[in-house]
Amino acid sequence: MVFKKLLGALGVGGPSVDTVLRPGPALPGGPLSGEVRLSGGGSDVTVERISLLLVARVEMEGHDEEQEGTVVLERFTVGGGFRLTEGAEHVVPFTVTLPWETPVTELHGQPLGPVLGIRTELEVAGARDKGDLDALAVAPLPAQEAILEAFGQLGYGFKSADLELGHIRGTGQQLPCYQEIEIVPPAGQAHAVNEIEVTFLASPAGLEVVIEADKRAGLHSESHDTVHRFTTSLHTVPQPDRNAEVDAWLQQVIGAHTAHAAPYPYAQGGGHHHDDGHRRSGPGTGAVVAGVAAGVAVGVVGGMVAAEVIDEIGDAFEGDEDGEGDEEG
């Protein structure tokens, strides 16, 4: 589904834009291809610039409660500098490279919750107008998928994912927001930890993995969060090796030697972490994958079908148009 829109800045009779993305999910750090299809209106115009904006719905801290807003993660210029005559059709093919930290929106074909879109913006006769909005599906990199599968094979259940405005201290984070993937422990670990949150920060050099554990209160300690950062390769390795790697991380995160670790507030900029004990729920988190086991996502609770996700992205972003540019990366 695409949203074809008449350019409001030019009034009735202006050109229209329809952006079509290549079918299938994209990958973080990978190419995104498609074409921008323009239809001339009732008069000749000069198209000065065609831009694609990678936009996301994120959660941010308000004065008393959490709020949602729109953030521009990246802006690409894909064309411009040509005359579009009355009633003419013009097609601009494009291939751009997504940021390595682009959030993941689906796993094994199931939507996870985060909502991303590609907004097409035209500059015509000195006026800039947002023309077309398309939902963007992003699948995990092989290393990210293998790590999530390792959690599943170690008995952890994949709960949900959302996007948080802010930066994680001590990391190479580039985007203005980060993705949290919430995972619940198996019964054998439930006494030690409520859940863990995993953040992937990919780059050409490798993959940073930030793991925050929400640890249960003990006999002589209060409940608190502990945060650990790990680095790993993006290269494909045998799944048993990934399982062993993730298991070693978990031993460090929730092992007995960290039972008295002090809380570490690692988010800065847009907010802070869970200091009120409230579990945040991101946009579209009705699509919850209940578990990841043996490399297969098992079950969807209250799942949203693709058409509903696309409808949501249109409604959600339209309400934030004025504030969208405030958070450009």
KABELMO-V303459 format. One record per pair of residues at least 12 apart in sequence whose C-alpha atoms are under 6 Angstrom apart, sorted by the first residue. I is the first residue (numbers start at 1). J is the second residue. Records with the same first field share a line. If there is no record, write none. Layout:
I->J + J
//
This chain:
2->134
3->132 + 133
4->18 + 132
5->131
7->131
13->41 + 42
14->41
15->39 + 40 + 41
16->38 + 39
17->37 + 38 + 131
18->36 + 37 + 132
19->35 + 36 + 37
20->34 + 35
21->34
22->34
25->137 + 138 + 139
26->138
27->138 + 139
28->98 + 100 + 102
29->98 + 99 + 100
30->97 + 98
31->96 + 97
32->95 + 96
33->94 + 95
34->93 + 94
35->92 + 93 + 94
36->91 + 92
37->90 + 91
38->89 + 90
39->88 + 89
40->84 + 85 + 86 + 87 + 88
41->86 + 87
42->86
43->86
44->84 + 85 + 86
45->83 + 84
46->82 + 83 + 84 + 124
47->80 + 81 + 82 + 124
48->80 + 81 + 123 + 124
49->79 + 80 + 122 + 123
50->77 + 78 + 79 + 80 + 121 + 122
51->76 + 77 + 78 + 120 + 121
52->75 + 76 + 119 + 120
53->74 + 75 + 118 + 119
54->72 + 73 + 74 + 117 + 118
55->71 + 72 + 73 + 116 + 117
56->70 + 71 + 115 + 116
57->69 + 70 + 115
58->163 + 164
59->164 + 165
60->165 + 270
61->271
70->324
71->324 + 327
72->327 + 328
73->329
74->329
100->202 + 203
101->201 + 202
104->138 + 139 + 140
105->137 + 138
106->139
111->287
112->161 + 287
113->161 + 283 + 284 + 285 + 287
114->162
116->136
117->134 + 135 + 136
118->133 + 134
119->132 + 133
120->132
135->310
143->234
149->292 + 295
150->243
152->292 + 293
153->293 + 294
155->186
156->184 + 185 + 186
157->183 + 184 + 291
158->183 + 290 + 291 + 292
159->182 + 183 + 288 + 289 + 290
160->181 + 182 + 288
161->180 + 181 + 182
162->179 + 180 + 282
163->178 + 179
164->177 + 178
165->177 + 270
166->268 + 269 + 270
167->267 + 268 + 269
168->266 + 267
169->266
179->199
180->197 + 198 + 199
181->197 + 198
182->196 + 197
183->195 + 196
192->215 + 216
193->214 + 215 + 216
194->214 + 215
195->214
196->212 + 213 + 214
197->211 + 212
198->210 + 211
206->233 + 234
207->231 + 232 + 233
208->230 + 231
209->229 + 230
210->228 + 229
211->227 + 228
212->226 + 227
213->225 + 226
224->263
225->263
226->263 + 264
286->302 + 303
287->302 + 303 + 304
288->300 + 301
//
